[in-house]
């Protein structure tokens, strides 16, 4: 398999442009299936997860026209099935949004259980709770889930835990339901708001997105629109952490600074300077990193998807820091890889104690999941010597042109191509 080869020690300096939000795109692309007309989606990130979702819609009959690398026109009127193809849907966590979208479109859906990063149990029980409340029945057989309803009727749904996926999926299913649906204890993440804005532009009636109570008044018709996806909060945070880890000075463009507030607050607590502009942030560091404690929380708290990246910084900080992971089980698997690079970390359940070290050392490591892979890149950039990172397909599920963007900032990074994979591609 291909790998990244990174020689650390270079300061990252310059400008980097942030792509469209992966987590918003993974919901907005399936949501196009709800439209009764053609939709044009702009600022789509060119990453494997999103490409796979577009391919799925095309396989189901949608007309797809790529206007440019980041703009796609999708005609859902020619979709002829509600059965989601097993490949590649089983590899993508966001494929579960196809269930809610097709449930709303044709009152039934047959789809594989979702894939994505492997860091513990990621149940869809809250999704199913919402679907059932709307009047659905479901069955699970051979890793396929089938959801059916004679009709969808608005209802009240209280989520037992704050879940971005369940919030969006129930919202998709309820858009064309009869009457009013209310989601209580809803997720408030920026991409929840972005999906609601997209649906509302099509003619949906969704109120309260961005709060913990969302109201969806069912409509019968959704028109085609042109819509631009918000910038990726986590990609921006990743480059902020990379700048801080390398004593860099980086202007991160095409961001919404308000979405980055929890990340900015922690970096500033660690002694990193963050200067906010209208649509950019400048991150620079000239002194030592200070210890701090981090607890992941649903938005507006510190995002779980930034936990591995901040752990790299804490590994280089003076003193002892504590990371509490309150969102996912087993999201500390990458810590063993980081320890191979000289980090001093002990893990107990959802708690990690990080003892800062003067520097990290080069090592061969692997990306255990998407964000862990980004953390390994940051660690390698800050480390002494040359490191290799395997399983890079995990990274490329969520980061567009990472090598190109980092090289423009002065990083010494390249992709080492496995001859065996070249043969597979040619064949």
C-alpha positions in Angstrom: 0.0 0.0 0.0 1.1 3.6 -0.6 2.5 5.6 2.4 3.5 9.1 3.3 7.1 9.8 3.9 7.7 12.9 6.1 11.0 14.5 7.2 10.2 16.7 10.2 11.8 19.8 11.5 10.6 22.4 9.0 8.5 25.3 10.2 5.1 25.6 8.4 4.9 29.1 7.0 2.5 30.6 4.4 -1.2 30.3 3.5 -3.5 27.3 3.2 -7.0 27.2 1.7 -9.6 25.1 3.5 -11.9 22.8 1.5 -15.6 22.3 1.9 -16.8 20.5 5.0 -16.7 16.7 4.8 -19.4 16.1 7.4 -21.8 18.6 5.7 -21.1 17.1 2.2 -21.8 13.6 3.4 -25.3 14.6 4.4 -26.1 17.2 1.7 -25.3 14.8 -1.2 -27.8 12.2 0.0 -30.3 15.1 0.7 -30.3 15.9 -3.0 -32.4 12.7 -3.5 -35.3 14.6 -1.7 -35.4 17.3 -4.4 -37.9 17.2 -7.2 -35.6 19.1 -9.5 -31.9 19.3 -10.4 -29.5 20.6 -7.7 -26.0 22.1 -8.1 -23.7 21.7 -5.1 -20.6 23.9 -4.8 -17.5 23.8 -2.6 -17.7 20.0 -2.5 -14.5 18.5 -1.0 -12.7 16.2 -3.4 -12.2 13.3 -1.0 -12.9 9.6 -1.3 -15.9 9.5 1.0 -17.8 12.1 -0.9 -16.8 10.7 -4.3 -18.1 7.3 -3.2 -21.5 8.9 -2.1 -21.9 10.6 -5.5 -21.1 7.3 -7.2 -23.7 5.6 -5.1 -26.4 8.1 -6.2 -25.3 7.7 -9.8 -25.5 3.9 -9.5 -29.1 4.3 -8.2 -30.0 6.2 -11.4 -29.2 9.9 -10.6 -27.8 12.0 -13.3 -24.4 13.4 -12.3 -22.5 16.1 -14.1 -19.2 17.3 -12.7 -18.9 21.0 -13.6 -15.5 21.3 -12.0 -13.5 19.6 -9.3 -15.6 21.2 -6.5 -19.0 21.6 -8.2 -21.4 18.9 -9.2 -24.8 18.9 -10.7 -27.1 16.1 -9.6 -30.5 15.2 -11.2 -32.4 13.0 -8.7 -35.5 12.6 -10.9 -34.1 9.6 -12.7 -33.4 7.6 -9.5 -35.1 4.3 -10.0 -34.4 2.3 -6.8 -34.4 2.7 -3.1 -31.9 -0.1 -2.6 -28.4 1.3 -1.8 -25.6 -0.7 -3.4 -23.5 -2.6 -0.9 -20.2 -1.3 -2.3 -19.0 1.3 -1.5 -21.8 2.2 1.0 -20.5 -0.3 3.6 -17.2 1.6 3.8 -18.7 5.0 4.6 -20.1 6.1 7.9 -22.2 8.8 6.2 -23.9 6.3 4.0 -26.6 6.0 6.7 -28.0 9.4 5.5 -29.2 7.6 2.4 -31.6 5.7 4.7 -33.3 8.9 5.9 -33.3 10.5 2.5 -34.9 7.5 0.7 -37.3 6.9 3.5 -38.5 10.4 2.9 -38.4 10.1 -0.9 -40.2 6.7 -1.3 -41.1 5.5 2.2 -38.6 2.7 2.1 -34.9 2.1 2.0 -32.6 -1.0 1.9 -29.0 -0.2 2.8 -25.9 -1.8 4.3 -24.9 -1.0 7.8 -22.5 2.0 7.6 -18.7 1.7 7.8 -16.1 4.4 8.4 -13.5 4.7 11.2 -13.2 1.9 13.6 -13.0 3.3 17.1 -15.6 1.5 19.0 -19.4 0.8 18.9 -21.2 3.4 16.8 -24.8 2.4 17.0 -27.7 3.8 14.9 -30.3 3.1 17.6 -31.2 6.8 17.9 -31.7 7.0 14.1 -34.0 4.0 14.3 -35.8 5.5 17.3 -36.6 8.5 15.2 -37.7 6.5 12.1 -39.9 4.3 14.3 -41.6 7.4 15.9 -42.3 8.7 12.4 -44.2 5.5 11.6 -41.6 3.1 10.2 -40.8 -0.5 10.7 -37.3 -1.9 10.3 -35.5 -5.2 10.0 -31.9 -6.2 10.0 -30.5 -9.2 8.1 -27.1 -10.1 6.6 -25.6 -6.6 7.5 -28.5 -4.9 5.6 -31.1 -2.7 7.2 -34.5 -2.3 5.6 -36.8 0.5 6.7 -40.4 0.9 5.5 -43.5 3.1 6.2 -46.9 3.3 4.7 -46.8 7.0 5.5 -44.6 9.3 7.6 -46.3 11.3 10.3 -44.7 14.1 12.3 -44.0 13.4 15.9 -41.8 14.3 18.9 -38.4 12.6 19.2 -36.2 13.0 22.2 -32.6 11.8 21.5 -31.2 9.8 24.5 -27.7 11.1 23.6 -26.7 14.1 21.5 -26.0 12.6 18.0 -25.2 14.5 14.9 -26.0 11.6 12.6 -29.3 10.9 14.2 -30.3 14.6 14.2 -29.6 14.9 10.5 -31.1 11.6 9.5 -34.4 12.2 11.4 -34.4 15.7 9.8 -34.1 14.2 6.4 -36.8 11.6 7.0 -39.2 14.2 8.4 -38.9 16.9 5.7 -41.8 15.5 3.7 -43.7 13.9 6.6 -47.2 14.9 7.4 -47.4 17.6 10.1 -44.8 18.7 12.6 -41.8 16.8 13.8 -39.8 18.1 16.8 -36.3 16.8 17.6 -35.3 17.4 21.3 -31.7 17.2 22.6 -30.6 17.7 19.0 -27.0 18.2 17.9 -25.9 21.8 17.3 -22.9 21.3 15.1 -22.2 23.7 12.2 -22.9 20.9 9.6 -26.3 20.3 11.1 -27.1 23.9 10.4 -25.7 23.6 6.9 -27.9 20.7 6.0 -30.9 22.5 7.4 -30.0 25.6 5.4 -29.7 23.5 2.2 -33.1 21.9 2.8 -34.7 25.2 3.6 -33.4 26.7 0.4 -35.1 23.9 -1.4 -38.4 24.8 0.2 -38.3 22.8 3.5 -39.6 24.4 6.7 -37.0 23.6 9.4 -36.6 25.9 12.4 -34.2 25.9 15.3 -31.2 24.2 13.7 -28.2 25.2 15.8 -30.2 24.8 19.0 -31.1 21.7 20.9 -34.7 21.8 19.7 -35.4 21.5 15.9 -38.9 21.8 14.4 -39.6 20.4 10.9 -42.9 21.2 9.3 -43.5 18.7 6.5 -43.8 19.9 2.9 -44.8 18.1 -0.3 -42.3 19.6 -2.9 -38.6 20.5 -2.8 -37.2 22.6 -5.7 -33.7 22.5 -7.2 -31.1 24.9 -5.9 -27.5 25.9 -6.2 -25.8 25.6 -2.8 -22.3 26.1 -1.5 -21.1 23.9 1.4 -19.5 25.6 4.4 -15.7 25.3 5.1 -14.4 22.3 7.0 -14.0 23.1 10.7 -11.9 20.0 11.4 -9.6 20.5 8.4 -9.0 24.1 9.5 -8.3 22.9 13.1 -5.9 20.3 11.8 -3.8 22.9 10.0 -4.0 25.2 13.1 -2.5 22.3 15.2 0.1 21.6 12.5 1.2 25.3 12.6 1.4 25.2 16.4 3.3 21.9 16.5 6.0 23.2 14.1 6.6 26.7 15.6 4.9 27.9 12.4 3.2 31.0 11.1 0.2 30.0 8.9 -2.7 32.0 7.5 -5.7 29.6 7.2 -8.1 30.9 4.7 -11.8 30.2 3.8 -12.9 29.5 7.4 -15.7 30.6 9.7 -13.8 31.7 12.8 -16.8 31.2 15.1 -16.8 27.5 14.2 -13.3 27.3 15.5 -13.8 29.0 18.8 -13.3 25.9 21.0 -10.1 25.0 19.1 -8.8 28.5 19.2 -9.4 28.7 23.0 -7.3 25.6 23.7 -4.5 26.7 21.4 -4.4 30.1 23.1 -4.4 28.4 26.5 -1.3 26.5 25.3 0.5 29.7 24.4 -0.2 29.8 20.7 -1.2 33.1 19.1 -4.4 33.0 17.0 -5.5 36.1 15.1 -9.1 36.0 13.7 -10.1 37.8 10.6 -13.4 37.8 8.7 -12.8 34.6 6.9 -9.4 33.5 8.0 -7.3 32.8 11.1 -3.5 33.3 11.5 -1.8 30.8 13.8 1.8 31.4 15.0 3.9 30.1 17.8 7.3 31.3 19.0 7.5 30.1 22.6 7.0 26.8 24.5 3.6 24.9 24.6 1.9 24.9 27.9 0.0 22.0 29.4 -3.8 22.1 29.5 -6.7 19.7 30.0 -9.1 18.8 27.2 -12.5 17.2 27.3 -14.3 16.4 24.1 -18.0 17.5 24.0 -20.8 18.0 21.5 -20.7 21.4 19.8 -20.0 24.1 21.0 -17.5 22.1 23.1 -14.2 20.8 21.9 -14.8 18.5 19.0 -13.9 14.8 19.3 -12.6 14.9 15.7 -9.8 17.3 16.9 -8.8 15.1 19.9 -6.0 13.2 18.2 -4.5 16.4 16.7 -4.5 18.2 20.1 -2.9 15.2 21.7 0.2 15.7 19.5 0.5 19.3 20.8 0.1 18.1 24.4 2.8 15.5 23.9 5.2 18.4 23.2 3.8 20.7 25.9 5.6 21.4 29.2 4.0 19.5 32.1 1.2 17.0 32.5 -2.1 17.3 30.5 -5.3 15.2 30.7 -7.5 14.3 27.8 -11.1 13.1 28.5 -12.9 11.5 25.6 -16.6 11.8 26.3 -18.0 11.1 22.8 -16.6 7.8 21.5 -15.3 4.6 23.0 -11.9 3.4 22.1 -10.8 6.6 20.3 -7.3 6.3 21.9 -6.1 3.5 19.7 -3.8 5.8 17.9 -1.9 6.5 21.2 0.2 3.4 20.7 1.4 4.9 17.4 2.2 8.2 19.0 4.1 6.5 21.7 6.3 4.9 19.0 7.4 8.4 18.3 8.4 9.0 21.9 5.3 10.4 23.4 4.7 9.7 27.1 1.1 8.7 27.4 -0.9 6.4 29.7 -4.5 5.5 28.9 -7.3 4.4 31.3 -10.6 3.9 29.6 -11.7 7.3 28.3 -8.9 9.2 30.1 -5.4 9.8 28.8 -2.6 11.4 30.8 0.0 13.0 28.6 3.5 13.9 30.0 5.1 16.4 27.7 8.5 15.6 26.1 11.1 17.9 24.6 10.7 16.4 21.1 9.2 13.5 19.2 11.3 11.0 17.2 10.8 9.6 13.8 9.2 6.2 13.4 7.1 4.0 11.1 3.5 4.5 12.1 0.0 3.9 10.7 -3.3 5.8 10.5 -5.7 3.9 12.7 -8.5 6.1 11.6 -9.1 9.4 9.7 -8.3 11.9 12.4 -5.6 9.7 14.0 -4.0 9.7 10.6 -4.0 13.5 10.6 -2.4 13.4 14.0 0.4 11.1 12.8 1.1 13.6 10.0 1.4 16.5 12.5 3.6 14.4 14.8 5.9 13.5 11.9 6.1 17.1 10.8 7.3 18.1 14.3 9.5 15.0 14.9 13.3 14.7 14.3 14.1 12.5 11.3 12.1 10.8 8.6 8.8 9.0 9.5 6.5 6.9 7.3 2.8 6.7 7.7 0.9 3.7 6.4 -2.9 3.1 5.9 -3.1 6.6 4.3 -6.4 5.8 2.6 -7.9 6.6 6.0 -6.5 10.2 5.8 -7.6 10.7 2.2 -11.2 9.8 3.2 -11.4 13.3 4.8 -8.5 15.5 3.7 -8.2 17.0 0.2 -4.7 17.5 -1.3 -3.0 17.2 2.1 0.5 16.7 0.5 0.1 19.6 -1.8 -1.1 22.0 0.9 1.6 21.0 3.3 4.3 21.3 0.7 3.2 24.8 -0.1 3.7 25.6 3.6 7.3 24.2 3.5 6.8 20.6 4.7 9.0 17.8 3.5 6.4 15.3 2.6 5.8 13.0 -0.4 3.7 9.9 -1.3 5.7 6.7 -1.7 3.8 4.6 -4.2 3.6 0.9 -3.7 4.4 -0.9 -7.0 1.8 -3.5 -6.2 -0.9 -0.9 -5.9 0.2 0.6 -9.2 -0.3 -2.8 -10.8 -3.8 -3.0 -9.3 -4.7 0.4 -10.7 -3.4 -0.4 -14.2 -5.1 -3.7 -14.3 
